[in-house]
Amino acid sequence: MENMTDPCLPECGVARFLTLLNGPWATLIVRELLHGPHRFTELRAALPGISPHTLTSRLRQFERHGIVTRTTYAEIPPRVEYALTPLGAGLRDVLEAMGKWAMEVPDPA
């Protein structure tokens, strides 16, 4: 179970990155939000296999660290959208570099 309090982040940049984006779902949530704001149900549909608890937990962690904003619209029924902040959008280059590197790794023989 993850530590929901995030008492302090590591000093090392790589360790800090891994703490903030721990697990495969965190990176995939960011990947989806790079396309623009999404509702909770849209994120769940785009990420088959993610549990509502995990998605909620990751989105809350991202909100606490200023990576994602949560906007509630006063409509009936209420609409909530999640979007990357400028800090979160800065992950685009990181994810593109990760994807490029991964595609250069040959399949095992």
N, C-alpha and C positions, 0 to 999 in steps of 0.2 A: 504494500500500500504506500502511496506517495505521501511525502510530508507536505501537508497543505499550508504550512506556515512559512516555508522558505526563509528560515531565520537569517541566513546570510549567504551570499553568493560567493563562489570561489574567486580568488584573485586572478588565477590563470584564465586567459581568454577562452581557450578551448574547453576547459573544464566548466567555465561559466556558461558557454553556449550549450554544452551537453546537459547541464542542470536545467536550463530554461526550456530546451527542446528535447527532453528525455522521452525515449520510446518512439516507435514508428508513427503513432497517431499524431503526435504534436507537429511533426514536419509535414505530414499529409494535410492536416487542417490548414496550416499556413499556405500550402500549395493551392488549396481550394480558394482561400480568401484572396490570393493574388489576382484572381479573376474578378474581384469586386465583392461588395457586401452579400452576405448570405443569411438566410434564416436558419434556425436550428434544424428544422426538418430537411432543408436543402443540403445542409452539411451531412446529416445522417444518411441521406440518399446517395450522396457522392462518395461516401466512405463505408461501403458494405462491411459489416462485421463489427463496427464500433458500437459500444454500448452507450446508452444515453448517459450513464454515470461517468464514463470516461470522457465523453465529449464535453459534458458540463464541467468536469474537473479541469480539463485542459483550457477551456475557454476562460474559466475564472482565474486560473494561474496567469494566462496571457493578459487578462485585464489588469491584474495586480501589478504586473511588470510593464504596463504601458505598451504592449504589443498589439492588443486588440481593443476596440471600443464596442460597447453594447449600447444600442439605441433602441428605446421603447417608444413606439408611436401610439398616441392616444386614439385608437380606433377600436371598433367593435367588430370582431374580436381583436384584442391587442396584438400588435405586430412588433416583433423584436428582431433586429438585424445586428449581425456582427461584421465588423470591418477592421482591416489592418490600419494601424496608425502609421505615420511616416516611419517610425522606428521599425514596426513590423514589415512595412513594404521594403525596407532595406534588406530583408532576407531574400529578395528576388535573386540577386546576384549569387548569393551563397547557394541557394537551391539549384540554380542553373549550373553552377560550377560542380556541385555534387552529382547532378544528373549526367553532365558531360563526362566527368571522370568515370562514373559507374559504367557508362556505355563503352568505355575503352577497355574494360576488364573482359578478357576472353572467357567464353563458356568453357567449363572443364571438359577435357577430352573424353 
